[in-house]
Amino acid sequence: LKLLPKKLQRMQEQLPRLRKAEPALPEFLPAKGQRRARVGLFLGCVADAMFRHVHWATARVLQENGCDVVIPSSQSCCGAIHYHNGASRPAIDLMEANATAFSDPSLDAIIVNVAGCGSMLKDYGHIAEELHGHDTGNPAVKQSTAFSGRVRDIQEFLAALGPVKPEGRIEVVVAYQDACHLQHAQKIRQQPRDL
């Protein structure tokens, strides 16, 4: 750090400190109370490596709201980095792997808590059409489109489900900043405020 120029040192000092790694999430966490839904939880790659505590918190919130949480170990990176950099073959491979990982028909939704990943996941159907020459009869296009149709941001999902009211008072003040991909790409703006 001392070898960096002063400006870079100040930038480095502003970065958030990484937490100690949380344990991996299990493949299944049961709903608490009355079961209201069965959902898959998407972990991604960078988010799971750096913000696994957010995945744990998301899973706990889902459980408290009556959701069985399924976390397939065969899921992978969303493929956004590959796709945006023109590496279509790896993007297709990741898309197909994720669509297969979450193919369980008993899942009511596939939950994502990272806006950039959610934008990519929700676009799988369109991307598959584009990369497969708009052949809507192609099985990969059908599978990707079906997958995309079940993807929900955690806030979008909870707002639609209707959150279980907390039993006690929550004495906190929070500030909320819209994630760029959430409000612009996914058009989700009101649900976080409603929650």
Z-matrix of the N, CA and C atoms (Angstrom, degrees):
N
C 1 1.454
C 2 1.527 1 110.85
N 3 1.332 2 117.21 1 -36.95
C 4 1.460 3 120.53 2 -178.59
C 5 1.515 4 112.44 3 -68.42
N 6 1.336 5 117.81 4 -20.98
C 7 1.459 6 121.02 5 -179.95
C 8 1.525 7 112.16 6 -80.49
N 9 1.317 8 117.63 7 -13.59
C 10 1.456 9 121.40 8 -179.55
C 11 1.526 10 110.43 9 -77.84
N 12 1.328 11 117.47 10 146.85
C 13 1.468 12 119.81 11 174.00
C 14 1.524 13 109.40 12 -59.18
N 15 1.343 14 117.20 13 154.51
C 16 1.477 15 123.06 14 -175.91
C 17 1.527 16 112.65 15 -51.19
N 18 1.339 17 118.14 16 -44.19
C 19 1.458 18 121.12 17 -177.69
C 20 1.525 19 110.71 18 -61.98
N 21 1.336 20 117.11 19 -42.26
C 22 1.464 21 120.28 20 178.56
C 23 1.521 22 111.33 21 -69.30
N 24 1.335 23 117.24 22 -33.57
C 25 1.464 24 119.99 23 176.61
C 26 1.515 25 110.69 24 -62.12
N 27 1.348 26 116.88 25 -44.12
C 28 1.460 27 120.61 26 179.64
C 29 1.530 28 110.34 27 -63.36
N 30 1.325 29 116.79 28 -39.65
C 31 1.465 30 119.99 29 178.13
C 32 1.526 31 110.19 30 -64.42
N 33 1.332 32 116.54 31 -43.82
C 34 1.460 33 122.18 32 179.83
C 35 1.527 34 110.55 33 -60.90
N 36 1.328 35 117.47 34 -39.56
C 37 1.457 36 121.81 35 -179.18
C 38 1.529 37 112.07 36 -66.52
N 39 1.334 38 118.00 37 -23.57
C 40 1.455 39 122.06 38 -178.71
C 41 1.526 40 113.14 39 -83.95
N 42 1.315 41 117.24 40 -12.94
C 43 1.465 42 119.96 41 179.48
C 44 1.526 43 110.05 42 -66.21
N 45 1.323 44 117.07 43 144.53
C 46 1.468 45 118.63 44 177.56
C 47 1.526 46 110.43 45 -66.73
N 48 1.304 47 115.11 46 147.26
C 49 1.463 48 120.38 47 177.25
C 50 1.520 49 108.45 48 -77.66
N 51 1.319 50 116.29 49 133.83
C 52 1.461 51 120.16 50 178.19
C 53 1.519 52 109.53 51 -72.59
N 54 1.309 53 115.18 52 142.10
C 55 1.454 54 121.42 53 176.91
C 56 1.518 55 109.61 54 -84.04
N 57 1.317 56 114.27 55 162.69
C 58 1.462 57 119.55 56 171.62
C 59 1.528 58 107.13 57 -63.36
N 60 1.306 59 116.82 58 139.79
C 61 1.469 60 121.62 59 -177.40
C 62 1.531 61 110.92 60 -61.11
N 63 1.314 62 114.86 61 132.89
C 64 1.463 63 121.92 62 175.29
C 65 1.527 64 107.59 63 -81.15
N 66 1.311 65 117.90 64 160.05
C 67 1.470 66 119.34 65 175.71
C 68 1.528 67 110.28 66 -66.79
N 69 1.307 68 115.37 67 156.58
C 70 1.467 69 120.06 68 177.79
C 71 1.525 70 109.38 69 -62.36
N 72 1.315 71 115.24 70 148.09
C 73 1.458 72 119.49 71 176.63
C 74 1.522 73 109.12 72 -74.33
N 75 1.327 74 117.07 73 145.62
C 76 1.469 75 119.62 74 176.93
C 77 1.521 76 109.73 75 -73.42
N 78 1.308 77 116.69 76 171.96
C 79 1.466 78 119.81 77 -179.95
C 80 1.524 79 112.81 78 -77.84
N 81 1.340 80 117.61 79 -12.50
C 82 1.460 81 119.46 80 179.56
C 83 1.515 82 110.46 81 -151.24
N 84 1.331 83 115.59 82 134.51
C 85 1.462 84 122.47 83 172.46
C 86 1.531 85 106.94 84 -129.13
N 87 1.336 86 118.05 85 124.33
C 88 1.469 87 120.36 86 -175.51
C 89 1.525 88 112.92 87 -76.84
N 90 1.317 89 114.66 88 152.89
C 91 1.458 90 121.72 89 174.90
C 92 1.517 91 109.36 90 -64.36
N 93 1.333 92 115.85 91 151.23
C 94 1.462 93 121.16 92 172.44
C 95 1.526 94 107.33 93 -102.34
N 96 1.300 95 115.78 94 138.65
C 97 1.454 96 119.54 95 -178.04
C 98 1.520 97 110.46 96 72.91
N 99 1.324 98 115.64 97 -151.34
C 100 1.461 99 120.63 98 -179.22
C 101 1.526 100 110.03 99 -69.82
N 102 1.334 101 115.50 100 129.65
C 103 1.468 102 119.92 101 179.24
C 104 1.524 103 109.49 102 -72.60
N 105 1.344 104 115.90 103 125.09
C 106 1.456 105 121.64 104 -178.31
C 107 1.522 106 112.33 105 -112.57
N 108 1.327 107 117.24 106 -20.48
C 109 1.464 108 120.87 107 -178.69
C 110 1.521 109 109.60 108 -163.07
N 111 1.308 110 114.46 109 163.39
C 112 1.478 111 122.51 110 174.71
C 113 1.518 112 104.89 111 -127.85
N 114 1.337 113 116.71 112 118.27
C 115 1.465 114 121.11 113 -174.08
C 116 1.521 115 111.63 114 -127.60
N 117 1.331 116 115.05 115 154.86
C 118 1.445 117 121.50 116 170.54
C 119 1.517 118 107.84 117 -96.65
N 120 1.321 119 118.13 118 146.63
C 121 1.468 120 122.09 119 177.77
C 122 1.517 121 109.42 120 -114.47
N 123 1.340 122 115.85 121 119.49
C 124 1.458 123 121.66 122 179.47
C 125 1.522 124 108.93 123 -85.73
N 126 1.345 125 117.04 124 130.42
C 127 1.460 126 122.08 125 -177.32
C 128 1.523 127 113.77 126 -102.68
N 129 1.327 128 118.05 127 -32.02
C 130 1.463 129 120.19 128 -177.37
C 131 1.515 130 112.53 129 70.53
N 132 1.319 131 115.24 130 -162.65
C 133 1.469 132 119.05 131 -177.05
C 134 1.531 133 111.87 132 -112.42
N 135 1.327 134 117.68 133 -66.07
C 136 1.462 135 120.61 134 -178.82
C 137 1.519 136 110.37 135 -62.89
N 138 1.333 137 117.23 136 -43.50
C 139 1.464 138 120.52 137 -179.70
C 140 1.524 139 110.96 138 -59.08
N 141 1.320 140 117.29 139 -41.29
C 142 1.456 141 119.37 140 -179.19
C 143 1.527 142 110.98 141 -71.66
N 144 1.308 143 116.81 142 -33.30
C 145 1.458 144 120.08 143 -179.82
C 146 1.531 145 112.11 144 -73.03
N 147 1.329 146 116.98 145 -37.32
C 148 1.462 147 119.80 146 -173.53
C 149 1.529 148 114.91 147 -107.30
N 150 1.322 149 117.06 148 -25.46
C 151 1.458 150 120.05 149 -173.76
C 152 1.528 151 112.51 150 -129.92
N 153 1.318 152 115.67 151 39.75
C 154 1.463 153 119.08 152 -178.15
C 155 1.527 154 110.97 153 -59.98
N 156 1.320 155 117.48 154 -29.06
C 157 1.467 156 119.97 155 178.02
C 158 1.529 157 111.25 156 -60.42
N 159 1.339 158 117.50 157 -29.79
C 160 1.466 159 121.06 158 177.24
C 161 1.530 160 109.34 159 -70.44
N 162 1.333 161 116.98 160 -38.56
C 163 1.469 162 119.78 161 176.59
C 164 1.526 163 110.49 162 -63.10
N 165 1.334 164 116.86 163 -42.66
C 166 1.463 165 119.87 164 177.97
C 167 1.530 166 110.41 165 -61.36
N 168 1.333 167 116.57 166 -43.77
C 169 1.466 168 120.44 167 179.59
C 170 1.530 169 110.56 168 -63.33
N 171 1.331 170 116.66 169 -41.95
C 172 1.462 171 121.23 170 178.44
C 173 1.521 172 110.36 171 -61.04
N 174 1.317 173 116.72 172 -45.04
C 175 1.465 174 120.83 173 179.55
C 176 1.529 175 110.67 174 -61.78
N 177 1.338 176 117.07 175 -41.88
C 178 1.475 177 120.00 176 179.60
C 179 1.532 178 111.00 177 -63.84
N 180 1.331 179 116.65 178 -42.24
C 181 1.469 180 120.35 179 179.06
C 182 1.528 181 109.75 180 -62.77
N 183 1.320 182 116.41 181 -43.41
C 184 1.466 183 119.88 182 178.01
C 185 1.525 184 110.96 183 -61.35
N 186 1.321 185 116.91 184 -45.76
C 187 1.468 186 120.38 185 178.58
C 188 1.521 187 111.31 186 -59.45
N 189 1.321 188 117.14 187 -45.85
C 190 1.468 189 121.42 188 -179.09
C 191 1.525 190 111.24 189 -63.66
N 192 1.329 191 116.46 190 -23.11
C 193 1.455 192 121.17 191 178.89
C 194 1.521 193 112.36 192 -96.94
N 195 1.325 194 115.97 193 19.99
C 196 1.456 195 121.13 194 173.17
C 197 1.510 196 115.59 195 79.71
N 198 1.315 197 117.36 196 28.74
C 199 1.468 198 120.63 197 -178.97
C 200 1.524 199 111.57 198 -110.65
N 201 1.349 200 115.63 199 128.21
C 202 1.457 201 119.81 200 164.11
C 203 1.514 202 105.39 201 -70.90
N 204 1.327 203 117.52 202 135.94
C 205 1.461 204 121.80 203 -177.96
C 206 1.524 205 109.50 204 -116.30
N 207 1.328 206 115.77 205 118.05
C 208 1.456 207 123.16 206 179.17
C 209 1.520 208 107.40 207 -104.51
N 210 1.342 209 116.77 208 130.25
C 211 1.461 210 121.55 209 -177.27
C 212 1.530 211 108.07 210 -127.23
N 213 1.332 212 117.09 211 87.81
C 214 1.466 213 119.83 212 -176.37
C 215 1.537 214 112.18 213 -62.12
N 216 1.319 215 116.09 214 130.16
C 217 1.468 216 119.80 215 179.15
C 218 1.518 217 112.07 216 -73.17
N 219 1.330 218 117.84 217 -15.45
C 220 1.465 219 121.04 218 -178.78
C 221 1.527 220 113.38 219 -87.45
N 222 1.350 221 117.94 220 0.21
C 223 1.463 222 119.27 221 177.81
C 224 1.519 223 110.26 222 -69.45
N 225 1.330 224 115.22 223 164.78
C 226 1.456 225 120.05 224 -173.48
C 227 1.522 226 110.52 225 -141.68
N 228 1.313 227 115.31 226 -171.12
C 229 1.460 228 123.43 227 173.42
C 230 1.525 229 108.61 228 -56.92
N 231 1.330 230 117.68 229 148.53
C 232 1.473 231 120.39 230 -179.47
C 233 1.525 232 112.39 231 -69.18
N 234 1.329 233 118.26 232 -22.44
C 235 1.457 234 121.97 233 178.52
C 236 1.518 235 114.82 234 93.45
N 237 1.333 236 118.02 235 1.63
C 238 1.467 237 120.98 236 -176.73
C 239 1.524 238 111.70 237 -60.34
N 240 1.307 239 117.33 238 -44.06
C 241 1.467 240 120.27 239 -178.40
C 242 1.523 241 110.15 240 -61.26
N 243 1.310 242 116.68 241 -43.33
C 244 1.468 243 120.94 242 179.12
C 245 1.524 244 110.69 243 -63.80
N 246 1.323 245 115.36 244 -50.49
C 247 1.466 246 120.95 245 -176.36
C 248 1.530 247 111.75 246 -61.22
N 249 1.318 248 116.76 247 -45.56
C 250 1.468 249 120.52 248 -178.07
C 251 1.524 250 112.77 249 -69.99
N 252 1.315 251 115.95 250 -17.72
C 253 1.466 252 119.52 251 177.71
C 254 1.527 253 112.29 252 -101.04
N 255 1.323 254 117.44 253 10.48
C 256 1.459 255 121.31 254 174.56
C 257 1.511 256 115.65 255 83.56
N 258 1.329 257 117.74 256 9.54
C 259 1.468 258 121.02 257 178.61
C 260 1.527 259 108.02 258 -92.55
N 261 1.338 260 115.86 259 76.81
C 262 1.468 261 119.47 260 -172.28
C 263 1.529 262 113.33 261 -68.03
N 264 1.326 263 119.31 262 -36.67
C 265 1.467 264 119.78 263 -178.24
C 266 1.523 265 111.95 264 -62.00
N 267 1.347 266 118.81 265 -49.73
C 268 1.471 267 117.40 266 176.70
C 269 1.531 268 112.23 267 -62.09
N 270 1.332 269 117.85 268 -34.89
C 271 1.466 270 120.83 269 178.23
C 272 1.524 271 110.40 270 -62.64
N 273 1.325 272 116.94 271 -44.62
C 274 1.473 273 121.02 272 178.48
C 275 1.522 274 110.13 273 -62.24
N 276 1.328 275 117.18 274 -43.59
C 277 1.469 276 120.65 275 179.96
C 278 1.531 277 110.84 276 -59.52
N 279 1.342 278 116.79 277 -43.85
C 280 1.461 279 120.98 278 179.89
C 281 1.534 280 110.96 279 -67.60
N 282 1.328 281 116.50 280 -40.07
C 283 1.455 282 120.71 281 177.75
C 284 1.525 283 110.56 282 -60.12
N 285 1.324 284 115.98 283 -47.18
C 286 1.462 285 120.08 284 -178.73
C 287 1.528 286 111.28 285 -66.21
N 288 1.340 287 117.00 286 -37.52
C 289 1.465 288 120.48 287 178.39
C 290 1.529 289 110.57 288 -64.10
N 291 1.323 290 117.34 289 -42.87
C 292 1.469 291 120.30 290 -179.87
C 293 1.524 292 111.86 291 -69.83
N 294 1.326 293 116.54 292 -40.77
C 295 1.474 294 119.37 293 178.10
C 296 1.527 295 110.34 294 -61.00
N 297 1.328 296 116.60 295 -38.50
C 298 1.469 297 120.87 296 177.72
C 299 1.527 298 110.60 297 -70.04
N 300 1.333 299 117.24 298 -42.65
C 301 1.465 300 121.14 299 -178.67
C 302 1.527 301 111.96 300 -59.67
N 303 1.329 302 116.46 301 -34.54
C 304 1.460 303 121.03 302 -176.93
C 305 1.529 304 112.17 303 -107.42
N 306 1.315 305 117.45 304 28.82
C 307 1.474 306 120.96 305 -176.45
C 308 1.526 307 113.81 306 -80.64
N 309 1.311 308 117.89 307 -3.39
C 310 1.466 309 122.04 308 179.51
C 311 1.531 310 109.74 309 -55.87
N 312 1.328 311 118.50 310 114.69
C 313 1.470 312 120.57 311 -176.94
C 314 1.531 313 113.78 312 -68.19
N 315 1.337 314 117.51 313 -12.50
C 316 1.472 315 119.13 314 179.84
C 317 1.529 316 112.56 315 -80.39
N 318 1.352 317 117.10 316 -6.79
C 319 1.465 318 119.66 317 179.75
C 320 1.525 319 109.75 318 -77.83
N 321 1.328 320 115.59 319 127.67
C 322 1.462 321 120.87 320 178.03
C 323 1.523 322 111.27 321 -78.26
N 324 1.329 323 116.89 322 -27.16
C 325 1.469 324 121.69 323 -179.95
C 326 1.522 325 108.84 324 -161.64
N 327 1.320 326 114.33 325 161.22
C 328 1.462 327 122.03 326 172.41
C 329 1.517 328 105.10 327 -112.55
N 330 1.323 329 116.41 328 114.58
C 331 1.458 330 122.43 329 -172.56
C 332 1.524 331 110.36 330 -93.99
N 333 1.320 332 114.61 331 135.82
C 334 1.467 333 121.65 332 176.56
C 335 1.520 334 107.45 333 -131.08
N 336 1.338 335 116.43 334 142.28
C 337 1.462 336 120.24 335 -179.45
C 338 1.533 337 112.30 336 -118.33
N 339 1.311 338 117.28 337 11.97
C 340 1.463 339 122.83 338 176.89
C 341 1.530 340 107.05 339 -119.48
N 342 1.330 341 116.32 340 118.61
C 343 1.467 342 120.97 341 -171.98
C 344 1.526 343 113.05 342 -61.71
N 345 1.319 344 118.21 343 -39.10
C 346 1.469 345 120.51 344 179.62
C 347 1.520 346 111.54 345 -65.77
N 348 1.316 347 116.51 346 -44.48
C 349 1.468 348 120.17 347 177.04
C 350 1.523 349 110.08 348 -64.53
N 351 1.312 350 116.70 349 -42.97
C 352 1.457 351 120.27 350 179.83
C 353 1.517 352 112.01 351 -59.24
N 354 1.321 353 116.79 352 -39.85
C 355 1.471 354 120.85 353 178.07
C 356 1.514 355 110.70 354 -62.16
N 357 1.319 356 115.92 355 -43.37
C 358 1.466 357 120.37 356 179.13
C 359 1.520 358 110.92 357 -65.88
N 360 1.326 359 117.08 358 -47.44
C 361 1.461 360 121.19 359 -178.00
C 362 1.528 361 111.22 360 -60.58
N 363 1.319 362 116.66 361 -41.21
C 364 1.463 363 120.44 362 179.94
C 365 1.522 364 112.23 363 -69.54
N 366 1.308 365 117.08 364 -16.48
C 367 1.466 366 121.29 365 -178.50
C 368 1.527 367 112.73 366 -99.38
N 369 1.326 368 118.13 367 1.24
C 370 1.468 369 121.15 368 -177.95
C 371 1.526 370 112.47 369 -51.11
N 372 1.311 371 118.25 370 -44.72
C 373 1.467 372 120.88 371 -177.92
C 374 1.517 373 112.13 372 -59.72
N 375 1.339 374 116.43 373 -47.43
C 376 1.469 375 120.61 374 179.26
C 377 1.529 376 111.74 375 -65.50
N 378 1.314 377 115.98 376 -40.83
C 379 1.464 378 120.32 377 179.64
C 380 1.526 379 110.10 378 -64.97
N 381 1.326 380 116.83 379 -43.78
C 382 1.470 381 120.32 380 179.09
C 383 1.526 382 110.41 381 -60.52
N 384 1.335 383 117.01 382 -41.97
C 385 1.471 384 119.93 383 177.10
C 386 1.528 385 110.48 384 -60.80
N 387 1.310 386 116.01 385 -45.15
C 388 1.461 387 120.96 386 -179.41
C 389 1.529 388 111.73 387 -62.21
N 390 1.328 389 116.03 388 -45.86
C 391 1.460 390 120.24 389 -175.63
C 392 1.528 391 113.19 390 -78.56
N 393 1.331 392 117.31 391 -19.52
C 394 1.466 393 121.09 392 178.61
C 395 1.527 394 111.44 393 -105.61
N 396 1.315 395 116.70 394 21.77
C 397 1.463 396 120.51 395 175.41
C 398 1.513 397 114.52 396 69.62
N 399 1.324 398 118.22 397 33.69
C 400 1.472 399 123.71 398 177.64
C 401 1.529 400 112.86 399 57.67
N 402 1.334 401 115.64 400 30.53
C 403 1.463 402 121.42 401 177.79
C 404 1.529 403 108.39 402 -87.78
N 405 1.330 404 117.36 403 89.83
C 406 1.467 405 121.15 404 -176.75
C 407 1.525 406 112.95 405 -67.94
N 408 1.325 407 117.33 406 -13.43
C 409 1.453 408 121.10 407 176.32
C 410 1.516 409 112.97 408 -84.64
N 411 1.332 410 116.95 409 -9.79
C 412 1.454 411 122.16 410 179.62
C 413 1.535 412 109.10 411 -65.26
N 414 1.342 413 117.76 412 130.47
C 415 1.474 414 120.31 413 -179.16
C 416 1.539 415 113.14 414 -57.12
N 417 1.332 416 117.82 415 -35.71
C 418 1.471 417 120.60 416 179.18
C 419 1.529 418 110.55 417 -65.60
N 420 1.328 419 116.52 418 -36.94
C 421 1.469 420 120.80 419 178.64
C 422 1.525 421 108.94 420 -68.16
N 423 1.316 422 117.16 421 -43.89
C 424 1.472 423 121.16 422 179.18
C 425 1.526 424 110.87 423 -61.35
N 426 1.329 425 116.03 424 -45.52
C 427 1.465 426 120.51 425 -178.50
C 428 1.534 427 110.29 426 -65.12
N 429 1.327 428 117.25 427 -43.52
C 430 1.467 429 121.07 428 -179.69
C 431 1.517 430 111.66 429 -65.38
N 432 1.319 431 116.75 430 -39.11
C 433 1.463 432 121.40 431 179.50
C 434 1.531 433 110.36 432 -66.66
N 435 1.329 434 116.76 433 -42.53
C 436 1.464 435 120.71 434 178.09
C 437 1.528 436 110.53 435 -63.15
N 438 1.331 437 115.89 436 -42.39
C 439 1.468 438 120.80 437 177.98
C 440 1.522 439 110.06 438 -59.60
N 441 1.333 440 117.36 439 -52.15
C 442 1.472 441 122.14 440 -177.77
C 443 1.517 442 112.16 441 -55.90
N 444 1.313 443 116.35 442 -37.23
C 445 1.456 444 120.75 443 -177.91
C 446 1.519 445 114.37 444 -66.62
N 447 1.335 446 117.16 445 -14.49
C 448 1.470 447 120.52 446 -179.27
C 449 1.522 448 112.77 447 -105.00
N 450 1.343 449 118.22 448 -4.65
C 451 1.462 450 121.45 449 -177.31
C 452 1.527 451 110.02 450 -77.27
N 453 1.343 452 115.95 451 131.71
C 454 1.458 453 122.21 452 178.38
C 455 1.523 454 109.76 453 -138.18
N 456 1.305 455 116.14 454 135.77
C 457 1.459 456 119.70 455 169.78
C 458 1.526 457 107.66 456 -65.46
N 459 1.323 458 117.87 457 147.96
C 460 1.463 459 121.82 458 -177.20
C 461 1.526 460 111.46 459 -55.46
N 462 1.331 461 117.25 460 -40.50
C 463 1.470 462 120.25 461 -178.42
C 464 1.528 463 111.31 462 -71.33
N 465 1.304 464 115.95 463 -38.88
C 466 1.467 465 122.12 464 176.22
C 467 1.528 466 109.73 465 -61.00
N 468 1.332 467 116.17 466 -45.29
C 469 1.459 468 121.54 467 -178.07
C 470 1.525 469 111.67 468 -65.33
N 471 1.340 470 116.60 469 -49.02
C 472 1.462 471 119.98 470 -177.91
C 473 1.525 472 112.01 471 -64.85
N 474 1.326 473 117.01 472 -37.00
C 475 1.467 474 119.56 473 178.35
C 476 1.525 475 110.16 474 -63.16
N 477 1.330 476 117.23 475 -39.18
C 478 1.468 477 121.02 476 179.50
C 479 1.531 478 111.20 477 -73.57
N 480 1.328 479 117.34 478 -39.03
C 481 1.461 480 121.81 479 -179.08
C 482 1.527 481 110.85 480 -69.31
N 483 1.329 482 115.70 481 -34.25
C 484 1.461 483 120.88 482 -173.27
C 485 1.508 484 108.34 483 86.81
N 486 1.324 485 117.16 484 103.87
C 487 1.467 486 119.29 485 -175.60
C 488 1.522 487 112.46 486 -66.80
N 489 1.320 488 115.23 487 148.06
C 490 1.456 489 121.73 488 173.73
C 491 1.525 490 106.44 489 -70.84
N 492 1.312 491 115.63 490 128.42
C 493 1.463 492 119.81 491 -177.96
C 494 1.529 493 109.95 492 -66.82
N 495 1.333 494 117.86 493 130.72
C 496 1.471 495 119.61 494 177.03
C 497 1.527 496 110.67 495 -59.42
N 498 1.318 497 116.44 496 145.97
C 499 1.463 498 120.81 497 -177.41
C 500 1.523 499 112.40 498 -74.54
N 501 1.317 500 117.24 499 -31.34
C 502 1.462 501 120.55 500 -179.37
C 503 1.519 502 111.19 501 -111.11
N 504 1.309 503 115.54 502 174.91
C 505 1.467 504 119.98 503 177.13
C 506 1.522 505 109.29 504 -76.81
N 507 1.304 506 115.56 505 147.37
C 508 1.459 507 120.74 506 175.92
C 509 1.521 508 106.28 507 -111.94
N 510 1.317 509 116.21 508 105.33
C 511 1.461 510 122.56 509 -175.43
C 512 1.525 511 110.30 510 -96.12
N 513 1.322 512 115.89 511 73.28
C 514 1.463 513 119.75 512 178.06
C 515 1.523 514 109.27 513 -139.52
N 516 1.310 515 114.79 514 155.55
C 517 1.455 516 121.90 515 171.02
C 518 1.520 517 105.72 516 -113.79
N 519 1.318 518 116.64 517 130.40
C 520 1.458 519 119.59 518 -179.16
C 521 1.519 520 110.52 519 -122.99
N 522 1.300 521 115.17 520 152.57
C 523 1.462 522 121.46 521 170.99
C 524 1.518 523 105.92 522 -110.60
N 525 1.311 524 116.82 523 141.29
C 526 1.456 525 120.25 524 -179.25
C 527 1.522 526 109.38 525 -124.76
N 528 1.308 527 116.07 526 131.25
C 529 1.460 528 121.49 527 174.70
C 530 1.516 529 107.73 528 -118.23
N 531 1.336 530 116.67 529 128.44
C 532 1.456 531 120.01 530 178.71
C 533 1.520 532 110.09 531 -66.09
N 534 1.315 533 115.92 532 129.83
C 535 1.464 534 120.06 533 172.08
C 536 1.526 535 107.74 534 -70.68
N 537 1.313 536 116.93 535 135.78
C 538 1.463 537 122.04 536 -176.17
C 539 1.525 538 111.55 537 -55.54
N 540 1.331 539 117.28 538 -50.32
C 541 1.462 540 120.42 539 -179.04
C 542 1.534 541 112.29 540 -67.58
N 543 1.314 542 116.55 541 -26.55
C 544 1.461 543 119.40 542 179.98
C 545 1.530 544 110.57 543 -72.73
N 546 1.337 545 116.68 544 -47.29
C 547 1.465 546 118.09 545 -176.78
C 548 1.517 547 113.59 546 -82.20
N 549 1.322 548 118.48 547 -33.11
C 550 1.464 549 119.92 548 -176.42
C 551 1.528 550 112.89 549 -92.22
N 552 1.316 551 117.28 550 -49.92
C 553 1.468 552 119.70 551 -177.15
C 554 1.529 553 111.64 552 -79.10
N 555 1.338 554 117.46 553 -43.09
C 556 1.465 555 120.44 554 -176.78
C 557 1.526 556 113.43 555 -94.56
N 558 1.319 557 117.10 556 -11.01
C 559 1.480 558 122.16 557 179.31
C 560 1.531 559 111.67 558 60.96
N 561 1.321 560 116.05 559 35.36
C 562 1.461 561 121.43 560 177.47
C 563 1.521 562 107.51 561 -106.77
N 564 1.304 563 115.86 562 110.05
C 565 1.458 564 120.94 563 -178.79
C 566 1.534 565 111.83 564 -132.15
N 567 1.312 566 117.69 565 -40.96
C 568 1.458 567 121.12 566 -174.44
C 569 1.529 568 113.12 567 -79.75
N 570 1.336 569 116.97 568 -36.93
C 571 1.463 570 120.21 569 -174.44
C 572 1.532 571 113.53 570 -55.87
N 573 1.352 572 119.14 571 -44.77
C 574 1.468 573 118.04 572 177.83
C 575 1.526 574 111.76 573 -60.62
N 576 1.315 575 117.24 574 -37.25
C 577 1.467 576 120.30 575 179.33
C 578 1.526 577 110.71 576 -68.96
N 579 1.330 578 116.78 577 -39.24
C 580 1.455 579 120.14 578 178.37
C 581 1.517 580 111.43 579 -63.59
N 582 1.336 581 116.16 580 -39.56
C 583 1.466 582 119.16 581 179.43
C 584 1.510 583 110.80 582 -65.47
